[in-house]
């Protein structure tokens, strides 16, 4: 057999083997529903943290295990999205019913201004089940990164600044696993209620 022909045969065999392996991998890779299965790397969200609650108490992720919760990134100087979302979440929880005793964790993306005292004044105006969380810039950045969220400081003309940030609300189960999101811009309010019910085991 001529060397050139042999090289061509070997090359084609290599292509066939590579294609077979790729197809096998593609078929075996599971599709993970955003609101169902416990996510595994690289889809795992969240992780260990140490922050300061609006009460002044130092808390970690361990303090919230054992109970489903909602996680939202925002800040007290937010002009519209944050207060609207928190009010909407309170209404959403009320629609689910008395079984929905769900803590709402507000992680500040503006630790420079959001002291525990500032957060306390803010979150208590919405309801008793909202927990404001703040910390150092490094601590907050770590939490934002672990949830693959987004936050960016936006300078204003008067020398002040605002924050652009993720607006979706994370659904977190009793084990701390991500179970999906709810969003105030969702045009199907019944879907959001259904997600909350599924989170707490009502359906």
DRENPA-3360 file (N, C-alpha, C; in nm, 2 decimals, always signed):
BEGIN
1 = XXXXXXXX = +0.09/-0.12/+0.00/+0.00/+0.00/+0.00/+0.09/+0.12/+0.00 ~ +0.05/+0.22/-0.09/+0.13/+0.34/-0.09/+0.12/+0.42/+0.04 ~ +0.23/+0.49/+0.08/+0.23/+0.57/+0.20/+0.12/+0.67/+0.20 ~ +0.10/+0.74/+0.09/+0.00/+0.85/+0.09/-0.14/+0.80/+0.11 ~ -0.17/+0.68/+0.05/-0.30/+0.62/+0.07/-0.32/+0.57/+0.22 ~ -0.21/+0.52/+0.28/-0.22/+0.48/+0.41/-0.24/+0.59/+0.51 ~ -0.18/+0.71/+0.48/-0.20/+0.83/+0.56/-0.35/+0.87/+0.55 ~ -0.40/+0.87/+0.43/-0.54/+0.91/+0.41/-0.64/+0.81/+0.49;
9 = XXXXXXXX = -0.61/+0.68/+0.49/-0.70/+0.59/+0.56/-0.69/+0.61/+0.71 ~ -0.57/+0.63/+0.76/-0.55/+0.66/+0.91/-0.62/+0.79/+0.95 ~ -0.61/+0.89/+0.86/-0.68/+1.02/+0.89/-0.83/+1.00/+0.90 ~ -0.89/+0.92/+0.80/-1.03/+0.90/+0.80/-1.08/+0.82/+0.92 ~ -1.00/+0.72/+0.96/-1.03/+0.65/+1.08/-1.03/+0.74/+1.21 ~ -0.94/+0.83/+1.21/-0.93/+0.92/+1.33/-1.05/+1.01/+1.33 ~ -1.10/+1.05/+1.21/-1.22/+1.14/+1.21/-1.34/+1.06/+1.25 ~ -1.35/+0.94/+1.21/-1.47/+0.86/+1.25/-1.47/+0.83/+1.40;
17 = XXXXXXXX = -1.36/+0.80/+1.45/-1.35/+0.78/+1.60/-1.38/+0.91/+1.68 ~ -1.33/+1.02/+1.63/-1.36/+1.15/+1.70/-1.51/+1.18/+1.69 ~ -1.57/+1.16/+1.58/-1.71/+1.18/+1.56/-1.80/+1.09/+1.65 ~ -1.76/+0.97/+1.66/-1.83/+0.87/+1.74/-1.82/+0.91/+1.89 ~ -1.70/+0.95/+1.93/-1.69/+0.99/+2.07/-1.77/+1.12/+2.10 ~ -1.77/+1.21/+2.01/-1.85/+1.34/+2.03/-2.00/+1.31/+2.04 ~ -2.05/+1.22/+1.95/-2.19/+1.19/+1.95/-2.23/+1.12/+2.08 ~ -2.14/+1.03/+2.12/-2.17/+0.96/+2.25/-2.17/+1.05/+2.37;
25 = XXXXXXXX = -2.08/+1.15/+2.37/-2.08/+1.25/+2.48/-2.20/+1.34/+2.47 ~ -2.24/+1.38/+2.35/-2.35/+1.47/+2.34/-2.48/+1.40/+2.39 ~ -2.50/+1.27/+2.35/-2.62/+1.20/+2.39/-2.62/+1.17/+2.54 ~ -2.50/+1.16/+2.60/-2.50/+1.13/+2.75/-2.50/+1.25/+2.84 ~ -2.48/+1.37/+2.78/-2.48/+1.49/+2.86/-2.63/+1.53/+2.90 ~ -2.66/+1.53/+3.03/-2.80/+1.56/+3.07/-2.84/+1.70/+3.05 ~ -2.97/+1.72/+3.01/-3.02/+1.85/+3.01/-3.08/+1.88/+3.14 ~ -3.04/+1.99/+3.21/-3.08/+2.02/+3.34/-3.18/+2.13/+3.34;
33 = XXXXXXXX = -3.31/+2.10/+3.38/-3.41/+2.20/+3.38/-3.38/+2.31/+3.48 ~ -3.40/+2.43/+3.45/-3.36/+2.54/+3.54/-3.44/+2.55/+3.67 ~ -3.56/+2.48/+3.67/-3.64/+2.49/+3.79/-3.65/+2.35/+3.86 ~ -3.58/+2.26/+3.82/-3.60/+2.12/+3.88/-3.48/+2.07/+3.95 ~ -3.39/+1.99/+3.88/-3.29/+1.91/+3.94/-3.19/+2.00/+4.01 ~ -3.12/+1.94/+4.11/-3.01/+2.00/+4.18/-2.90/+2.02/+4.08 ~ -2.85/+2.14/+4.07/-2.75/+2.17/+3.97/-2.61/+2.12/+4.01 ~ -2.53/+2.08/+3.92/-2.39/+2.03/+3.95/-2.30/+2.11/+3.86;
41 = XXXXXXXX = -2.17/+2.12/+3.90/-2.07/+2.19/+3.82/-2.08/+2.15/+3.68 ~ -2.07/+2.25/+3.58/-2.04/+2.39/+3.60/-2.16/+2.47/+3.63 ~ -2.28/+2.41/+3.66/-2.40/+2.48/+3.67/-2.43/+2.52/+3.82 ~ -2.35/+2.47/+3.91/-2.37/+2.50/+4.05/-2.36/+2.65/+4.08 ~ -2.46/+2.70/+4.15/-2.45/+2.84/+4.20/-2.45/+2.85/+4.35 ~ -2.40/+2.96/+4.40/-2.39/+2.98/+4.54/-2.27/+2.91/+4.60 ~ -2.27/+2.92/+4.73/-2.15/+2.86/+4.80/-2.14/+2.93/+4.94 ~ -2.03/+2.90/+5.00/-2.00/+2.95/+5.14/-1.99/+3.11/+5.13;
49 = XXXXXXXX = -2.03/+3.17/+5.24/-2.02/+3.31/+5.25/-2.02/+3.35/+5.40 ~ -1.97/+3.47/+5.43/-1.98/+3.53/+5.56/-2.02/+3.68/+5.54 ~ -2.14/+3.72/+5.58/-2.18/+3.85/+5.57/-2.24/+3.91/+5.70 ~ -2.28/+4.03/+5.70/-2.34/+4.09/+5.81/-2.49/+4.12/+5.79 ~ -2.58/+4.07/+5.87/-2.72/+4.10/+5.85/-2.75/+4.24/+5.90 ~ -2.87/+4.28/+5.86/-2.92/+4.42/+5.90/-2.93/+4.44/+6.05 ~ -2.93/+4.32/+6.12/-2.94/+4.33/+6.27/-2.80/+4.35/+6.33 ~ -2.70/+4.34/+6.25/-2.56/+4.35/+6.30/-2.50/+4.22/+6.32;
57 = XXXXXXXX = -2.57/+4.11/+6.31/-2.52/+3.98/+6.34/-2.44/+3.93/+6.22 ~ -2.33/+3.86/+6.24/-2.25/+3.79/+6.14/-2.32/+3.66/+6.10 ~ -2.35/+3.64/+5.97/-2.42/+3.52/+5.93/-2.34/+3.45/+5.82 ~ -2.36/+3.32/+5.81/-2.30/+3.24/+5.70/-2.42/+3.17/+5.63 ~ -2.38/+3.10/+5.52/-2.48/+3.02/+5.45/-2.55/+2.91/+5.54 ~ -2.48/+2.87/+5.64/-2.53/+2.77/+5.73/-2.65/+2.82/+5.81 ~ -2.66/+2.95/+5.83/-2.77/+3.00/+5.91/-2.90/+2.99/+5.83 ~ -2.90/+2.97/+5.70/-3.02/+2.97/+5.63/-3.06/+2.83/+5.57;
65 = XXXXXXXX = -2.98/+2.73/+5.61/-3.01/+2.60/+5.57/-3.13/+2.54/+5.64 ~ -3.20/+2.45/+5.57/-3.32/+2.39/+5.64/-3.45/+2.46/+5.60 ~ -3.44/+2.57/+5.52/-3.56/+2.64/+5.48/-3.54/+2.70/+5.34 ~ -3.64/+2.69/+5.25/-3.63/+2.75/+5.12/-3.63/+2.90/+5.14 ~ -3.57/+2.97/+5.04/-3.56/+3.12/+5.05/-3.54/+3.18/+4.91 ~ -3.56/+3.31/+4.91/-3.55/+3.39/+4.79/-3.43/+3.48/+4.80 ~ -3.35/+3.49/+4.70/-3.22/+3.56/+4.70/-3.23/+3.67/+4.60 ~ -3.20/+3.80/+4.64/-3.21/+3.91/+4.55/-3.09/+4.00/+4.57;
73 = XXXXXXXX = -3.03/+4.05/+4.46/-2.92/+4.15/+4.47/-2.98/+4.29/+4.45 ~ -2.95/+4.38/+4.54/-3.00/+4.51/+4.52/-2.93/+4.61/+4.61 ~ -2.99/+4.73/+4.63/-2.92/+4.83/+4.72/-3.03/+4.93/+4.76 ~ -3.00/+5.00/+4.87/-3.10/+5.08/+4.93/-3.12/+5.21/+4.85 ~ -3.03/+5.26/+4.77/-3.04/+5.38/+4.70/-3.10/+5.35/+4.56 ~ -3.14/+5.23/+4.54/-3.21/+5.19/+4.41/-3.33/+5.27/+4.39 ~ -3.35/+5.34/+4.28/-3.47/+5.43/+4.26/-3.60/+5.36/+4.23 ~ -3.59/+5.24/+4.16/-3.72/+5.18/+4.12/-3.72/+5.03/+4.12;
81 = XXXXXXXX = -3.62/+4.96/+4.06/-3.62/+4.82/+4.05/-3.63/+4.75/+4.18 ~ -3.54/+4.79/+4.27/-3.54/+4.72/+4.40/-3.66/+4.73/+4.49 ~ -3.71/+4.85/+4.51/-3.83/+4.86/+4.59/-3.95/+4.80/+4.52 ~ -3.96/+4.81/+4.39/-4.07/+4.75/+4.32/-4.06/+4.60/+4.33 ~ -3.94/+4.54/+4.32/-3.92/+4.40/+4.32/-3.96/+4.35/+4.46 ~ -3.91/+4.41/+4.57/-3.94/+4.37/+4.70/-4.08/+4.37/+4.73 ~ -4.15/+4.48/+4.69/-4.30/+4.48/+4.71/-4.37/+4.37/+4.63 ~ -4.32/+4.35/+4.51/-4.38/+4.24/+4.43/-4.36/+4.11/+4.49;
89 = XXXXXXXX = -4.24/+4.08/+4.55/-4.21/+3.95/+4.62/-4.30/+3.93/+4.74 ~ -4.32/+4.04/+4.82/-4.41/+4.03/+4.93/-4.55/+3.99/+4.89 ~ -4.60/+4.05/+4.78/-4.73/+4.02/+4.72/-4.73/+3.87/+4.67 ~ -4.62/+3.83/+4.60/-4.61/+3.70/+4.55/-4.62/+3.59/+4.66 ~ -4.55/+3.62/+4.77/-4.55/+3.52/+4.88/-4.69/+3.52/+4.94 ~ -4.76/+3.63/+4.95/-4.90/+3.64/+5.00/-4.99/+3.56/+4.92 ~ -4.97/+3.56/+4.78/-5.06/+3.48/+4.69/-5.04/+3.33/+4.72 ~ -4.92/+3.29/+4.75/-4.90/+3.15/+4.78/-4.98/+3.10/+4.90;
97 = XXXXXXXX = -4.99/+3.19/+5.00/-5.07/+3.15/+5.12/-4.98/+3.15/+5.24 ~ -5.04/+3.12/+5.36/-4.97/+3.12/+5.49/-4.86/+3.02/+5.49 ~ -4.86/+2.91/+5.41/-4.76/+2.81/+5.41/-4.62/+2.87/+5.36 ~ -4.63/+2.98/+5.29/-4.51/+3.04/+5.23/-4.44/+3.13/+5.32 ~ -4.39/+3.08/+5.43/-4.31/+3.15/+5.53/-4.16/+3.15/+5.48 ~ -4.14/+3.23/+5.37/-4.01/+3.22/+5.30/-3.93/+3.35/+5.33 ~ -3.81/+3.33/+5.38/-3.72/+3.45/+5.40/-3.68/+3.50/+5.26 ~ -3.67/+3.63/+5.25/-3.62/+3.70/+5.13/-3.48/+3.76/+5.17;
105 = XXXXXXXX = -3.38/+3.72/+5.11/-3.25/+3.77/+5.14/-3.21/+3.88/+5.04 ~ -3.19/+4.00/+5.08/-3.14/+4.11/+5.00/-2.99/+4.13/+5.02 ~ -2.91/+4.09/+4.92/-2.77/+4.10/+4.93/-2.73/+4.24/+4.86 ~ -2.68/+4.33/+4.94/-2.65/+4.46/+4.89/-2.53/+4.45/+4.79 ~ -2.55/+4.52/+4.68/-2.44/+4.54/+4.58/-2.37/+4.67/+4.60 ~ -2.40/+4.74/+4.71/-2.35/+4.87/+4.73/-2.30/+4.88/+4.88 ~ -2.20/+4.80/+4.92/-2.16/+4.79/+5.06/-2.10/+4.92/+5.11 ~ -2.06/+5.01/+5.02/-2.00/+5.14/+5.06/-2.11/+5.22/+5.13;
113 = XXXXXXXX = -2.23/+5.22/+5.09/-2.34/+5.30/+5.15/-2.43/+5.21/+5.24 ~ -2.44/+5.09/+5.20/-2.54/+5.00/+5.27/-2.48/+4.94/+5.40 ~ -2.48/+5.02/+5.50/-2.44/+4.97/+5.63/-2.55/+4.88/+5.69 ~ -2.53/+4.80/+5.80/-2.64/+4.73/+5.86/-2.75/+4.82/+5.90 ~ -2.72/+4.94/+5.95/-2.82/+5.03/+6.00/-2.91/+5.08/+5.88 ~ -2.84/+5.12/+5.77/-2.91/+5.16/+5.65/-3.00/+5.05/+5.59 ~ -2.95/+4.93/+5.59/-3.03/+4.82/+5.55/-3.15/+4.79/+5.64 ~ -3.13/+4.81/+5.77/-3.24/+4.78/+5.87/-3.35/+4.88/+5.84;
121 = XXXXXXXX = -3.32/+5.01/+5.82/-3.43/+5.11/+5.79/-3.50/+5.07/+5.66 ~ -3.43/+5.02/+5.57/-3.48/+4.99/+5.44/-3.57/+4.86/+5.44 ~ -3.52/+4.75/+5.48/-3.59/+4.62/+5.47/-3.71/+4.61/+5.56 ~ -3.70/+4.67/+5.68/-3.81/+4.66/+5.77/-3.94/+4.74/+5.72 ~ -3.92/+4.83/+5.62/-4.03/+4.90/+5.57/-4.11/+4.82/+5.47 ~ -4.06/+4.70/+5.43/-4.13/+4.61/+5.34/-4.20/+4.50/+5.41 ~ -4.13/+4.44/+5.51/-4.19/+4.33/+5.58/-4.09/+4.26/+5.67 ~ -4.14/+4.18/+5.76/-4.05/+4.12/+5.87/-3.97/+4.00/+5.82;
129 = XXXXXXXX = -4.00/+3.95/+5.70/-3.93/+3.83/+5.65/-3.82/+3.86/+5.55 ~ -3.78/+3.99/+5.54/-3.67/+4.03/+5.46/-3.54/+4.05/+5.54 ~ -3.44/+3.99/+5.50/-3.31/+4.00/+5.57/-3.21/+4.07/+5.48 ~ -3.16/+4.19/+5.52/-3.06/+4.26/+5.45/-2.92/+4.21/+5.48 ~ -2.84/+4.19/+5.38/-2.71/+4.14/+5.40/-2.60/+4.23/+5.33 ~ -2.50/+4.26/+5.41/-2.39/+4.35/+5.35/-2.26/+4.29/+5.40 ~ -2.15/+4.36/+5.37/-2.02/+4.32/+5.41/-1.91/+4.40/+5.34 ~ -1.79/+4.35/+5.34/-1.68/+4.43/+5.27/-1.70/+4.41/+5.12;
137 = XXXXXXXX = -1.63/+4.49/+5.04/-1.64/+4.48/+4.90/-1.60/+4.34/+4.85 ~ -1.49/+4.29/+4.91/-1.45/+4.16/+4.87/-1.55/+4.05/+4.90 ~ -1.62/+4.06/+5.02/-1.72/+3.96/+5.06/-1.84/+3.97/+4.96 ~ -1.88/+4.09/+4.93/-1.99/+4.10/+4.84/-1.96/+4.05/+4.70 ~ -1.84/+4.09/+4.65/-1.80/+4.05/+4.52/-1.79/+3.89/+4.51 ~ -1.75/+3.83/+4.62/-1.75/+3.68/+4.62/-1.88/+3.62/+4.60 ~ -1.98/+3.68/+4.67/-2.12/+3.63/+4.66/-2.18/+3.65/+4.53 ~ -2.16/+3.77/+4.47/-2.20/+3.80/+4.33/-2.14/+3.70/+4.23;
145 = XXXXXXXX = -2.01/+3.67/+4.25/-1.95/+3.58/+4.16/-2.00/+3.44/+4.17 ~ -2.03/+3.40/+4.30/-2.07/+3.26/+4.32/-2.21/+3.23/+4.26 ~ -2.29/+3.34/+4.25/-2.42/+3.32/+4.20/-2.43/+3.36/+4.05 ~ -2.31/+3.39/+3.99/-2.30/+3.44/+3.85/-2.39/+3.55/+3.83 ~ -2.40/+3.64/+3.92/-2.48/+3.76/+3.91/-2.40/+3.87/+3.85 ~ -2.46/+3.99/+3.84/-2.39/+4.11/+3.78/-2.42/+4.23/+3.86 ~ -2.31/+4.31/+3.88/-2.33/+4.44/+3.95/-2.22/+4.53/+3.90 ~ -2.25/+4.65/+3.87/-2.15/+4.75/+3.82/-2.19/+4.89/+3.87;
153 = XXXXXXXX = -2.09/+4.96/+3.91/-2.11/+5.10/+3.96/-2.11/+5.19/+3.84 ~ -2.22/+5.28/+3.84/-2.24/+5.37/+3.72/-2.23/+5.51/+3.78 ~ -2.13/+5.59/+3.73/-2.12/+5.73/+3.78/-2.23/+5.81/+3.73 ~ -2.27/+5.91/+3.81/-2.37/+6.01/+3.76/-2.31/+6.14/+3.74 ~ -2.38/+6.23/+3.67/-2.32/+6.36/+3.64/-2.29/+6.45/+3.76 ~ -2.37/+6.43/+3.87/-2.35/+6.52/+3.99/-2.24/+6.46/+4.08 ~ -2.16/+6.37/+4.03/-2.06/+6.31/+4.12/-2.10/+6.19/+4.20 ~ -2.23/+6.17/+4.21/-2.29/+6.06/+4.28/-2.27/+5.93/+4.19;
161 = XXXXXXXX = -2.33/+5.82/+4.23/-2.33/+5.70/+4.15/-2.45/+5.62/+4.18 ~ -2.48/+5.53/+4.09/-2.59/+5.43/+4.11/-2.53/+5.29/+4.07 ~ -2.61/+5.19/+4.09/-2.56/+5.05/+4.06/-2.65/+4.98/+3.96 ~ -2.59/+4.93/+3.86/-2.66/+4.84/+3.77/-2.64/+4.70/+3.82 ~ -2.75/+4.61/+3.82/-2.73/+4.48/+3.88/-2.84/+4.38/+3.83 ~ -2.81/+4.26/+3.85/-2.91/+4.15/+3.82/-3.04/+4.18/+3.89 ~ -3.15/+4.17/+3.81/-3.28/+4.19/+3.86/-3.36/+4.07/+3.89 ~ -3.32/+3.95/+3.84/-3.39/+3.83/+3.87/-3.37/+3.79/+4.02;
169 = XXXXXXXX = -3.47/+3.72/+4.07/-3.47/+3.67/+4.20/-3.44/+3.52/+4.20 ~ -3.34/+3.47/+4.27/-3.30/+3.33/+4.28/-3.39/+3.25/+4.37 ~ -3.44/+3.14/+4.33/-3.51/+3.04/+4.42/-3.41/+2.94/+4.47 ~ -3.40/+2.94/+4.60/-3.30/+2.85/+4.67/-3.37/+2.75/+4.76 ~ -3.34/+2.62/+4.75/-3.41/+2.53/+4.83/-3.35/+2.51/+4.97 ~ -3.41/+2.43/+5.05/-3.37/+2.41/+5.19/-3.22/+2.37/+5.21 ~ -3.17/+2.31/+5.10/-3.03/+2.26/+5.11/-2.93/+2.36/+5.05 ~ -2.98/+2.47/+5.01/-2.90/+2.58/+4.95/-2.88/+2.57/+4.80;
177 = XXXXXXXX = -2.95/+2.48/+4.74/-2.93/+2.46/+4.59/-3.02/+2.55/+4.51 ~ -2.97/+2.60/+4.40/-3.04/+2.68/+4.31/-3.15/+2.60/+4.24 ~ -3.28/+2.66/+4.24/-3.39/+2.59/+4.18/-3.46/+2.67/+4.07 ~ -3.40/+2.78/+4.02/-3.46/+2.86/+3.92/-3.47/+3.01/+3.96 ~ -3.55/+3.08/+3.89/-3.57/+3.22/+3.92/-3.71/+3.27/+3.90 ~ -3.74/+3.38/+3.96/-3.87/+3.45/+3.93/-3.83/+3.59/+3.90 ~ -3.91/+3.65/+3.81/-3.87/+3.79/+3.76/-4.00/+3.87/+3.76 ~ -3.99/+3.99/+3.80/-4.10/+4.09/+3.80/-4.15/+4.11/+3.66;
185 = XXXXXXXX = -4.06/+4.10/+3.56/-4.10/+4.12/+3.42/-4.17/+4.00/+3.36 ~ -4.18/+3.89/+3.43/-4.25/+3.78/+3.37/-4.39/+3.81/+3.35 ~ -4.44/+3.78/+3.23/-4.58/+3.82/+3.20/-4.68/+3.71/+3.24 ~ -4.63/+3.61/+3.31/-4.72/+3.50/+3.36/-4.71/+3.49/+3.51 ~ -4.79/+3.57/+3.58/-4.79/+3.57/+3.73/-4.82/+3.43/+3.79 ~ -4.91/+3.36/+3.72/-4.94/+3.22/+3.77/-4.82/+3.13/+3.77 ~ -4.73/+3.15/+3.67/-4.61/+3.07/+3.66/-4.52/+3.10/+3.78 ~ -4.51/+3.22/+3.82/-4.42/+3.26/+3.94/-4.48/+3.20/+4.07;
193 = XXXXXXXX = -4.61/+3.20/+4.08/-4.67/+3.14/+4.20/-4.65/+2.99/+4.20 ~ -4.66/+2.93/+4.08/-4.63/+2.78/+4.07/-4.49/+2.75/+4.11 ~ -4.39/+2.83/+4.07/-4.25/+2.81/+4.10/-4.23/+2.82/+4.25 ~ -4.30/+2.92/+4.32/-4.28/+2.93/+4.46/-4.34/+2.81/+4.53 ~ -4.46/+2.77/+4.49/-4.52/+2.65/+4.55/-4.43/+2.53/+4.53 ~ -4.37/+2.51/+4.42/-4.29/+2.40/+4.40/-4.17/+2.40/+4.49 ~ -4.12/+2.52/+4.51/-4.00/+2.54/+4.59/-4.02/+2.50/+4.74 ~ -4.14/+2.53/+4.79/-4.17/+2.49/+4.93/-4.25/+2.36/+4.94;
201 = XXX = -4.26/+2.29/+4.82/-4.32/+2.15/+4.83/-4.47/+2.15/+4.83 ~ -4.54/+2.25/+4.77/-4.69/+2.25/+4.77/-4.74/+2.18/+4.64 ~ -4.65/+2.16/+4.54/-4.70/+2.09/+4.42/-4.58/+2.03/+4.35;
% end
